[in-house]
């Protein structure tokens, strides 16, 4: 499911880039700046960040059977991508500290 989100964002970004190439070819500067550039900023700012969080989560060590002292509570809890994305808007980017 997560790989499909990454592929979808890449596919949508490619579509916006093709629209930008068409706008440049037909000399539509307004379309290029106000649709293509802003579309890429918004798409990759929101969903590109979510893709980065997905990839980071894949490489994040989450071993529920860790025997390190003091790390049991921290390692068992996987980071929530949905909570991070919601807190970016509702909490101004501040993430709650999980102890």
Backbone as XML, in Angstrom:
<?xml version="1.0"?>
<chain id="A" units="angstrom">
  <residue number="1" name="UNK">
    <atom name="N" x="0.821" y="-1.186" z="0.000"/>
    <atom name="CA" x="0.000" y="0.000" z="0.000"/>
    <atom name="C" x="0.873" y="1.262" z="0.000"/>
  </residue>
  <residue number="2" name="UNK">
    <atom name="N" x="1.963" y="1.225" z="0.763"/>
    <atom name="CA" x="2.811" y="2.410" z="0.836"/>
    <atom name="C" x="3.571" y="2.635" z="-0.465"/>
  </residue>
  <residue number="3" name="UNK">
    <atom name="N" x="3.989" y="1.563" z="-1.110"/>
    <atom name="CA" x="4.700" y="1.723" z="-2.379"/>
    <atom name="C" x="3.782" y="2.290" z="-3.443"/>
  </residue>
  <residue number="4" name="UNK">
    <atom name="N" x="2.483" y="1.999" z="-3.360"/>
    <atom name="CA" x="1.539" y="2.562" z="-4.331"/>
    <atom name="C" x="1.406" y="4.071" z="-4.153"/>
  </residue>
  <residue number="5" name="UNK">
    <atom name="N" x="1.526" y="4.563" z="-2.921"/>
    <atom name="CA" x="1.490" y="6.013" z="-2.682"/>
    <atom name="C" x="2.724" y="6.661" z="-3.297"/>
  </residue>
  <residue number="6" name="UNK">
    <atom name="N" x="3.873" y="6.038" z="-3.133"/>
    <atom name="CA" x="5.104" y="6.593" z="-3.702"/>
    <atom name="C" x="5.024" y="6.620" z="-5.231"/>
  </residue>
  <residue number="7" name="UNK">
    <atom name="N" x="4.529" y="5.548" z="-5.828"/>
    <atom name="CA" x="4.392" y="5.496" z="-7.286"/>
    <atom name="C" x="3.374" y="6.523" z="-7.764"/>
  </residue>
  <residue number="8" name="UNK">
    <atom name="N" x="2.277" y="6.694" z="-7.033"/>
    <atom name="CA" x="1.243" y="7.656" z="-7.429"/>
    <atom name="C" x="1.768" y="9.083" z="-7.396"/>
  </residue>
  <residue number="9" name="UNK">
    <atom name="N" x="2.531" y="9.437" z="-6.378"/>
    <atom name="CA" x="3.092" y="10.786" z="-6.303"/>
    <atom name="C" x="4.095" y="11.015" z="-7.433"/>
  </residue>
  <residue number="10" name="UNK">
    <atom name="N" x="4.904" y="10.014" z="-7.735"/>
    <atom name="CA" x="5.841" y="10.137" z="-8.857"/>
    <atom name="C" x="5.091" y="10.286" z="-10.177"/>
  </residue>
  <residue number="11" name="UNK">
    <atom name="N" x="3.996" y="9.558" z="-10.332"/>
    <atom name="CA" x="3.200" y="9.619" z="-11.555"/>
    <atom name="C" x="2.528" y="10.984" z="-11.699"/>
  </residue>
  <residue number="12" name="UNK">
    <atom name="N" x="1.984" y="11.507" z="-10.613"/>
    <atom name="CA" x="1.360" y="12.832" z="-10.669"/>
    <atom name="C" x="2.394" y="13.920" z="-10.914"/>
  </residue>
  <residue number="13" name="UNK">
    <atom name="N" x="3.568" y="13.783" z="-10.316"/>
    <atom name="CA" x="4.634" y="14.758" z="-10.559"/>
    <atom name="C" x="5.069" y="14.734" z="-12.018"/>
  </residue>
  <residue number="14" name="UNK">
    <atom name="N" x="5.153" y="13.532" z="-12.583"/>
    <atom name="CA" x="5.518" y="13.421" z="-13.993"/>
    <atom name="C" x="4.458" y="14.085" z="-14.880"/>
  </residue>
  <residue number="15" name="UNK">
    <atom name="N" x="3.187" y="13.941" z="-14.526"/>
    <atom name="CA" x="2.122" y="14.585" z="-15.286"/>
    <atom name="C" x="2.210" y="16.092" z="-15.228"/>
  </residue>
  <residue number="16" name="UNK">
    <atom name="N" x="2.552" y="16.636" z="-14.067"/>
    <atom name="CA" x="2.699" y="18.086" z="-13.948"/>
    <atom name="C" x="3.908" y="18.573" z="-14.734"/>
  </residue>
  <residue number="17" name="UNK">
    <atom name="N" x="4.984" y="17.803" z="-14.739"/>
    <atom name="CA" x="6.174" y="18.176" z="-15.511"/>
    <atom name="C" x="5.853" y="18.183" z="-17.010"/>
  </residue>
  <residue number="18" name="UNK">
    <atom name="N" x="5.092" y="17.213" z="-17.484"/>
    <atom name="CA" x="4.696" y="17.179" z="-18.903"/>
    <atom name="C" x="3.820" y="18.384" z="-19.229"/>
  </residue>
  <residue number="19" name="UNK">
    <atom name="N" x="2.923" y="18.752" z="-18.306"/>
    <atom name="CA" x="2.110" y="19.947" z="-18.509"/>
    <atom name="C" x="2.997" y="21.187" z="-18.584"/>
  </residue>
  <residue number="20" name="UNK">
    <atom name="N" x="4.043" y="21.215" z="-17.770"/>
    <atom name="CA" x="4.984" y="22.327" z="-17.811"/>
    <atom name="C" x="5.742" y="22.391" z="-19.124"/>
  </residue>
  <residue number="21" name="UNK">
    <atom name="N" x="6.121" y="21.238" z="-19.653"/>
    <atom name="CA" x="6.806" y="21.230" z="-20.956"/>
    <atom name="C" x="5.875" y="21.711" z="-22.058"/>
  </residue>
  <residue number="22" name="UNK">
    <atom name="N" x="4.608" y="21.321" z="-21.988"/>
    <atom name="CA" x="3.634" y="21.815" z="-22.962"/>
    <atom name="C" x="3.435" y="23.319" z="-22.830"/>
  </residue>
  <residue number="23" name="UNK">
    <atom name="N" x="3.377" y="23.818" z="-21.600"/>
    <atom name="CA" x="3.206" y="25.256" z="-21.387"/>
    <atom name="C" x="4.406" y="26.029" z="-21.931"/>
  </residue>
  <residue number="24" name="UNK">
    <atom name="N" x="5.596" y="25.501" z="-21.763"/>
    <atom name="CA" x="6.782" y="26.161" z="-22.312"/>
    <atom name="C" x="6.786" y="26.108" z="-23.837"/>
  </residue>
  <residue number="25" name="UNK">
    <atom name="N" x="6.377" y="24.977" z="-24.392"/>
    <atom name="CA" x="6.354" y="24.834" z="-25.852"/>
    <atom name="C" x="5.363" y="25.806" z="-26.492"/>
  </residue>
  <residue number="26" name="UNK">
    <atom name="N" x="4.182" y="25.949" z="-25.876"/>
    <atom name="CA" x="3.164" y="26.845" z="-26.417"/>
    <atom name="C" x="3.281" y="28.264" z="-25.864"/>
  </residue>
  <residue number="27" name="UNK">
    <atom name="N" x="4.368" y="28.556" z="-25.158"/>
    <atom name="CA" x="4.684" y="29.875" z="-24.620"/>
    <atom name="C" x="3.561" y="30.420" z="-23.732"/>
  </residue>
  <residue number="28" name="UNK">
    <atom name="N" x="3.070" y="29.571" z="-22.840"/>
    <atom name="CA" x="2.040" y="29.969" z="-21.875"/>
    <atom name="C" x="2.708" y="30.154" z="-20.515"/>
  </residue>
  <residue number="29" name="UNK">
    <atom name="N" x="3.290" y="31.335" z="-20.330"/>
    <atom name="CA" x="4.061" y="31.596" z="-19.119"/>
    <atom name="C" x="3.182" y="31.639" z="-17.876"/>
  </residue>
  <residue number="30" name="UNK">
    <atom name="N" x="1.967" y="32.149" z="-18.005"/>
    <atom name="CA" x="1.065" y="32.218" z="-16.845"/>
    <atom name="C" x="0.712" y="30.815" z="-16.370"/>
  </residue>
  <residue number="31" name="UNK">
    <atom name="N" x="0.419" y="29.925" z="-17.305"/>
    <atom name="CA" x="0.100" y="28.538" z="-16.950"/>
    <atom name="C" x="1.307" y="27.880" z="-16.296"/>
  </residue>
  <residue number="32" name="UNK">
    <atom name="N" x="2.482" y="28.144" z="-16.833"/>
    <atom name="CA" x="3.686" y="27.525" z="-16.280"/>
    <atom name="C" x="3.911" y="27.956" z="-14.835"/>
  </residue>
  <residue number="33" name="UNK">
    <atom name="N" x="3.873" y="29.252" z="-14.576"/>
    <atom name="CA" x="4.195" y="29.734" z="-13.236"/>
    <atom name="C" x="3.082" y="29.486" z="-12.227"/>
  </residue>
  <residue number="34" name="UNK">
    <atom name="N" x="1.825" y="29.672" z="-12.627"/>
    <atom name="CA" x="0.741" y="29.602" z="-11.649"/>
    <atom name="C" x="0.088" y="28.230" z="-11.539"/>
  </residue>
  <residue number="35" name="UNK">
    <atom name="N" x="0.293" y="27.350" z="-12.481"/>
    <atom name="CA" x="-0.263" y="26.007" z="-12.381"/>
    <atom name="C" x="0.826" y="24.955" z="-12.182"/>
  </residue>
  <residue number="36" name="UNK">
    <atom name="N" x="1.866" y="25.032" z="-12.987"/>
    <atom name="CA" x="2.887" y="23.989" z="-12.950"/>
    <atom name="C" x="3.801" y="24.145" z="-11.742"/>
  </residue>
  <residue number="37" name="UNK">
    <atom name="N" x="4.373" y="25.310" z="-11.572"/>
    <atom name="CA" x="5.321" y="25.505" z="-10.468"/>
    <atom name="C" x="4.602" y="25.386" z="-9.126"/>
  </residue>
  <residue number="38" name="UNK">
    <atom name="N" x="3.456" y="26.060" z="-8.991"/>
    <atom name="CA" x="2.729" y="25.955" z="-7.726"/>
    <atom name="C" x="2.197" y="24.541" z="-7.501"/>
  </residue>
  <residue number="39" name="UNK">
    <atom name="N" x="1.802" y="23.862" z="-8.562"/>
    <atom name="CA" x="1.345" y="22.476" z="-8.421"/>
    <atom name="C" x="2.438" y="21.555" z="-7.932"/>
  </residue>
  <residue number="40" name="UNK">
    <atom name="N" x="3.641" y="21.723" z="-8.451"/>
    <atom name="CA" x="4.769" y="20.914" z="-8.000"/>
    <atom name="C" x="5.138" y="21.223" z="-6.552"/>
  </residue>
  <residue number="41" name="UNK">
    <atom name="N" x="5.083" y="22.501" z="-6.184"/>
    <atom name="CA" x="5.410" y="22.876" z="-4.804"/>
    <atom name="C" x="4.405" y="22.263" z="-3.839"/>
  </residue>
  <residue number="42" name="UNK">
    <atom name="N" x="3.119" y="22.384" z="-4.159"/>
    <atom name="CA" x="2.092" y="21.853" z="-3.254"/>
    <atom name="C" x="2.125" y="20.331" z="-3.228"/>
  </residue>
  <residue number="43" name="UNK">
    <atom name="N" x="2.188" y="19.697" z="-4.388"/>
    <atom name="CA" x="2.183" y="18.231" z="-4.440"/>
    <atom name="C" x="3.379" y="17.639" z="-3.709"/>
  </residue>
  <residue number="44" name="UNK">
    <atom name="N" x="4.562" y="18.136" z="-4.030"/>
    <atom name="CA" x="5.757" y="17.565" z="-3.407"/>
    <atom name="C" x="5.966" y="18.065" z="-1.989"/>
  </residue>
  <residue number="45" name="UNK">
    <atom name="N" x="5.406" y="19.222" z="-1.657"/>
    <atom name="CA" x="5.486" y="19.707" z="-0.284"/>
    <atom name="C" x="4.656" y="18.869" z="0.663"/>
  </residue>
  <residue number="46" name="UNK">
    <atom name="N" x="3.478" y="18.472" z="0.230"/>
    <atom name="CA" x="2.608" y="17.663" z="1.086"/>
    <atom name="C" x="2.886" y="16.174" z="0.934"/>
  </residue>
  <residue number="47" name="UNK">
    <atom name="N" x="2.702" y="15.672" z="-0.265"/>
    <atom name="CA" x="2.800" y="14.236" z="-0.466"/>
    <atom name="C" x="4.232" y="13.768" z="-0.672"/>
  </residue>
  <residue number="48" name="UNK">
    <atom name="N" x="5.106" y="14.646" z="-1.119"/>
    <atom name="CA" x="6.527" y="14.298" z="-1.168"/>
    <atom name="C" x="7.082" y="14.122" z="0.232"/>
  </residue>
  <residue number="49" name="UNK">
    <atom name="N" x="6.629" y="14.973" z="1.165"/>
    <atom name="CA" x="7.015" y="14.825" z="2.562"/>
    <atom name="C" x="6.479" y="13.519" z="3.127"/>
  </residue>
  <residue number="50" name="UNK">
    <atom name="N" x="5.248" y="13.168" z="2.762"/>
    <atom name="CA" x="4.680" y="11.909" z="3.224"/>
    <atom name="C" x="5.478" y="10.726" z="2.661"/>
  </residue>
  <residue number="51" name="UNK">
    <atom name="N" x="5.903" y="10.818" z="1.416"/>
    <atom name="CA" x="6.753" y="9.765" z="0.843"/>
    <atom name="C" x="8.075" y="9.656" z="1.592"/>
  </residue>
  <residue number="52" name="UNK">
    <atom name="N" x="8.648" y="10.804" z="1.951"/>
    <atom name="CA" x="9.891" y="10.780" z="2.720"/>
    <atom name="C" x="9.665" y="10.124" z="4.076"/>
  </residue>
  <residue number="53" name="UNK">
    <atom name="N" x="8.525" y="10.402" z="4.710"/>
    <atom name="CA" x="8.214" y="9.770" z="5.995"/>
    <atom name="C" x="8.052" y="8.261" z="5.846"/>
  </residue>
  <residue number="54" name="UNK">
    <atom name="N" x="7.439" y="7.832" z="4.747"/>
    <atom name="CA" x="7.277" y="6.397" z="4.501"/>
    <atom name="C" x="8.636" y="5.717" z="4.360"/>
  </residue>
  <residue number="55" name="UNK">
    <atom name="N" x="9.530" y="6.320" z="3.600"/>
    <atom name="CA" x="10.858" y="5.740" z="3.396"/>
    <atom name="C" x="11.655" y="5.742" z="4.696"/>
  </residue>
  <residue number="56" name="UNK">
    <atom name="N" x="11.553" y="6.830" z="5.473"/>
    <atom name="CA" x="12.237" y="6.878" z="6.763"/>
    <atom name="C" x="11.708" y="5.785" z="7.686"/>
  </residue>
  <residue number="57" name="UNK">
    <atom name="N" x="10.393" y="5.567" z="7.651"/>
    <atom name="CA" x="9.810" y="4.545" z="8.514"/>
    <atom name="C" x="10.303" y="3.148" z="8.130"/>
  </residue>
  <residue number="58" name="UNK">
    <atom name="N" x="10.569" y="2.920" z="6.846"/>
    <atom name="CA" x="11.097" y="1.624" z="6.418"/>
    <atom name="C" x="12.472" y="1.354" z="7.018"/>
  </residue>
  <residue number="59" name="UNK">
    <atom name="N" x="13.273" y="2.405" z="7.177"/>
    <atom name="CA" x="14.631" y="2.239" z="7.687"/>
    <atom name="C" x="14.746" y="2.468" z="9.185"/>
  </residue>
  <residue number="60" name="UNK">
    <atom name="N" x="13.653" y="2.836" z="9.835"/>
    <atom name="CA" x="13.646" y="3.088" z="11.274"/>
    <atom name="C" x="13.650" y="1.756" z="12.018"/>
  </residue>
  <residue number="61" name="UNK">
    <atom name="N" x="14.542" y="1.613" z="12.976"/>
    <atom name="CA" x="14.651" y="0.361" z="13.715"/>
    <atom name="C" x="13.489" y="0.228" z="14.701"/>
  </residue>
  <residue number="62" name="UNK">
    <atom name="N" x="12.626" y="-0.741" z="14.443"/>
    <atom name="CA" x="11.506" y="-1.010" z="15.348"/>
    <atom name="C" x="11.558" y="-2.474" z="15.731"/>
  </residue>
  <residue number="63" name="UNK">
    <atom name="N" x="12.263" y="-2.757" z="16.809"/>
    <atom name="CA" x="12.426" y="-4.126" z="17.272"/>
    <atom name="C" x="11.632" y="-4.299" z="18.562"/>
  </residue>
  <residue number="64" name="UNK">
    <atom name="N" x="10.470" y="-4.926" z="18.508"/>
    <atom name="CA" x="9.664" y="-5.062" z="19.721"/>
    <atom name="C" x="10.282" y="-6.007" z="20.742"/>
  </residue>
  <residue number="65" name="UNK">
    <atom name="N" x="11.288" y="-6.777" z="20.367"/>
    <atom name="CA" x="11.905" y="-7.735" z="21.271"/>
    <atom name="C" x="13.286" y="-7.286" z="21.724"/>
  </residue>
  <residue number="66" name="UNK">
    <atom name="N" x="13.505" y="-5.968" z="21.707"/>
    <atom name="CA" x="14.808" y="-5.446" z="22.105"/>
    <atom name="C" x="15.067" y="-5.691" z="23.587"/>
  </residue>
  <residue number="67" name="UNK">
    <atom name="N" x="16.302" y="-5.985" z="23.901"/>
    <atom name="CA" x="16.680" y="-6.229" z="25.293"/>
    <atom name="C" x="17.518" y="-5.081" z="25.860"/>
  </residue>
  <residue number="68" name="UNK">
    <atom name="N" x="17.597" y="-3.961" z="25.135"/>
    <atom name="CA" x="18.363" y="-2.827" z="25.638"/>
    <atom name="C" x="17.623" y="-2.185" z="26.808"/>
  </residue>
  <residue number="69" name="UNK">
    <atom name="N" x="18.295" y="-1.905" z="27.889"/>
    <atom name="CA" x="17.610" y="-1.307" z="29.035"/>
    <atom name="C" x="17.173" y="0.129" z="28.724"/>
  </residue>
  <residue number="70" name="UNK">
    <atom name="N" x="15.940" y="0.420" z="29.074"/>
    <atom name="CA" x="15.405" y="1.760" z="28.873"/>
    <atom name="C" x="14.865" y="2.033" z="27.490"/>
  </residue>
  <residue number="71" name="UNK">
    <atom name="N" x="15.001" y="1.119" z="26.538"/>
    <atom name="CA" x="14.563" y="1.353" z="25.166"/>
    <atom name="C" x="13.275" y="0.612" z="24.818"/>
  </residue>
  <residue number="72" name="UNK">
    <atom name="N" x="12.747" y="-0.162" z="25.750"/>
    <atom name="CA" x="11.586" y="-0.990" z="25.437"/>
    <atom name="C" x="10.389" y="-0.147" z="25.012"/>
  </residue>
  <residue number="73" name="UNK">
    <atom name="N" x="10.097" y="0.924" z="25.746"/>
    <atom name="CA" x="8.916" y="1.733" z="25.455"/>
    <atom name="C" x="9.097" y="2.534" z="24.174"/>
  </residue>
  <residue number="74" name="UNK">
    <atom name="N" x="10.305" y="2.957" z="23.870"/>
    <atom name="CA" x="10.536" y="3.791" z="22.694"/>
    <atom name="C" x="10.552" y="2.969" z="21.404"/>
  </residue>
  <residue number="75" name="UNK">
    <atom name="N" x="11.119" y="1.793" z="21.447"/>
    <atom name="CA" x="11.258" y="1.001" z="20.233"/>
    <atom name="C" x="9.944" y="0.346" z="19.841"/>
  </residue>
  <residue number="76" name="UNK">
    <atom name="N" x="9.126" y="-0.011" z="20.806"/>
    <atom name="CA" x="7.880" y="-0.699" z="20.497"/>
    <atom name="C" x="6.876" y="0.169" z="19.748"/>
  </residue>
  <residue number="77" name="UNK">
    <atom name="N" x="6.981" y="1.482" z="19.857"/>
    <atom name="CA" x="6.001" y="2.362" z="19.258"/>
    <atom name="C" x="6.482" y="2.835" z="17.887"/>
  </residue>
  <residue number="78" name="UNK">
    <atom name="N" x="5.771" y="2.434" z="16.855"/>
    <atom name="CA" x="6.117" y="2.854" z="15.501"/>
    <atom name="C" x="5.655" y="4.291" z="15.275"/>
  </residue>
  <residue number="79" name="UNK">
    <atom name="N" x="6.424" y="5.080" z="14.530"/>
    <atom name="CA" x="5.988" y="6.445" z="14.240"/>
    <atom name="C" x="4.752" y="6.429" z="13.344"/>
  </residue>
  <residue number="80" name="UNK">
    <atom name="N" x="3.802" y="7.286" z="13.641"/>
    <atom name="CA" x="2.561" y="7.338" z="12.892"/>
    <atom name="C" x="2.641" y="8.429" z="11.829"/>
  </residue>
  <residue number="81" name="UNK">
    <atom name="N" x="2.583" y="8.042" z="10.573"/>
    <atom name="CA" x="2.664" y="8.993" z="9.465"/>
    <atom name="C" x="1.433" y="9.888" z="9.438"/>
  </residue>
  <residue number="82" name="UNK">
    <atom name="N" x="0.269" y="9.322" z="9.711"/>
    <atom name="CA" x="-0.966" y="10.108" z="9.695"/>
    <atom name="C" x="-0.927" y="11.183" z="10.783"/>
  </residue>
  <residue number="83" name="UNK">
    <atom name="N" x="-0.466" y="10.828" z="11.972"/>
    <atom name="CA" x="-0.380" y="11.814" z="13.056"/>
    <atom name="C" x="0.597" y="12.935" z="12.719"/>
  </residue>
  <residue number="84" name="UNK">
    <atom name="N" x="1.703" y="12.593" z="12.109"/>
    <atom name="CA" x="2.683" y="13.611" z="11.726"/>
    <atom name="C" x="2.087" y="14.556" z="10.690"/>
  </residue>
  <residue number="85" name="UNK">
    <atom name="N" x="1.387" y="14.015" z="9.699"/>
    <atom name="CA" x="0.793" y="14.858" z="8.659"/>
    <atom name="C" x="-0.302" y="15.768" z="9.229"/>
  </residue>
  <residue number="86" name="UNK">
    <atom name="N" x="-1.115" y="15.252" z="10.134"/>
    <atom name="CA" x="-2.171" y="16.067" z="10.746"/>
    <atom name="C" x="-1.567" y="17.145" z="11.635"/>
  </residue>
  <residue number="87" name="UNK">
    <atom name="N" x="-0.551" y="16.800" z="12.430"/>
    <atom name="CA" x="0.074" y="17.781" z="13.314"/>
    <atom name="C" x="0.817" y="18.869" z="12.551"/>
  </residue>
  <residue number="88" name="UNK">
    <atom name="N" x="1.219" y="18.599" z="11.313"/>
    <atom name="CA" x="1.853" y="19.643" z="10.514"/>
    <atom name="C" x="0.915" y="20.816" z="10.306"/>
  </residue>
  <residue number="89" name="UNK">
    <atom name="N" x="-0.379" y="20.549" z="10.213"/>
    <atom name="CA" x="-1.347" y="21.615" z="9.986"/>
    <atom name="C" x="-2.000" y="22.096" z="11.281"/>
  </residue>
  <residue number="90" name="UNK">
    <atom name="N" x="-2.435" y="21.167" z="12.118"/>
    <atom name="CA" x="-3.196" y="21.554" z="13.300"/>
    <atom name="C" x="-2.329" y="22.040" z="14.451"/>
  </residue>
  <residue number="91" name="UNK">
    <atom name="N" x="-1.125" y="21.533" z="14.572"/>
    <atom name="CA" x="-0.253" y="21.919" z="15.675"/>
    <atom name="C" x="0.933" y="22.760" z="15.205"/>
  </residue>
  <residue number="92" name="UNK">
    <atom name="N" x="0.904" y="23.233" z="13.982"/>
    <atom name="CA" x="1.984" y="24.062" z="13.470"/>
    <atom name="C" x="3.293" y="23.314" z="13.321"/>
  </residue>
  <residue number="93" name="UNK">
    <atom name="N" x="3.233" y="22.014" z="13.138"/>
    <atom name="CA" x="4.433" y="21.216" z="12.948"/>
    <atom name="C" x="5.000" y="20.609" z="14.213"/>
  </residue>
  <residue number="94" name="UNK">
    <atom name="N" x="4.481" y="21.012" z="15.372"/>
    <atom name="CA" x="4.979" y="20.462" z="16.637"/>
    <atom name="C" x="4.471" y="19.038" z="16.801"/>
  </residue>
  <residue number="95" name="UNK">
    <atom name="N" x="5.385" y="18.140" z="17.091"/>
    <atom name="CA" x="5.029" y="16.734" z="17.282"/>
    <atom name="C" x="5.080" y="16.417" z="18.768"/>
  </residue>
  <residue number="96" name="UNK">
    <atom name="N" x="4.092" y="15.657" z="19.245"/>
    <atom name="CA" x="4.099" y="15.308" z="20.676"/>
    <atom name="C" x="5.256" y="14.366" z="20.996"/>
  </residue>
  <residue number="97" name="UNK">
    <atom name="N" x="5.833" y="14.543" z="22.152"/>
    <atom name="CA" x="6.931" y="13.682" z="22.591"/>
    <atom name="C" x="6.341" y="12.417" z="23.189"/>
  </residue>
  <residue number="98" name="UNK">
    <atom name="N" x="6.752" y="11.276" z="22.666"/>
    <atom name="CA" x="6.288" y="10.000" z="23.165"/>
    <atom name="C" x="7.377" y="9.406" z="24.033"/>
  </residue>
  <residue number="99" name="UNK">
    <atom name="N" x="7.065" y="9.177" z="25.285"/>
    <atom name="CA" x="8.076" y="8.609" z="26.177"/>
    <atom name="C" x="7.756" y="7.182" z="26.526"/>
  </residue>
</chain>
